[in-house]
């Protein structure tokens, strides 16, 4: 079956059984999100989606929509910083065990940050009692599809 460009598909990862531990690349660390990080996170999402794969819109609308959503929890907004404190990756998730946005800065692609972020997300939701994690991805985003498949996610309904 041929899909239309831009077709959104849903992917899912069950959380039963052993989960791989995140293997953070040398020189990066996971940090907590605070509202003071919002502009920097928005800039990262904008840069990460510049060549397709998603869109977060302008900052004011993005931040208002995000921070007032009933599923928003700042403890489910994971940031990855390099040794100079630059934001190089982020995953923003909803309380329903849904990954809303996951982006790695283009200069940091293919170093394992995205996979480590996903494994951290999986562990975080398992600790909260979730049995699966879901996300949506554009079918014509082969890099993301490969990453999610490598993390054990499968196409769902």
HELIX and SHEET records of a PDB file:
HELIX    1   1 UNK A   35  UNK A   37  5                                   3    
HELIX    2   2 UNK A   38  UNK A   48  1                                  11    
HELIX    3   3 UNK A   59  UNK A   67  1                                   9    
HELIX    4   4 UNK A   74  UNK A   76  5                                   3    
HELIX    5   5 UNK A  106  UNK A  108  5                                   3    
HELIX    6   6 UNK A  113  UNK A  127  1                                  15    
HELIX    7   7 UNK A  142  UNK A  150  1                                   9    
SHEET    1   A 7 UNK A  28  UNK A  32  0                                        
SHEET    2   A 7 UNK A  77  UNK A  82 -1                                        
SHEET    3   A 7 UNK A  87  UNK A  94 -1                                        
SHEET    4   A 7 UNK A  98  UNK A 104 -1                                        
SHEET    5   A 7 UNK A 132  UNK A 138  1                                        
SHEET    6   A 7 UNK A   8  UNK A  14 -1                                        
SHEET    7   A 7 UNK A 154  UNK A 155 -1                                        
END                                                                             
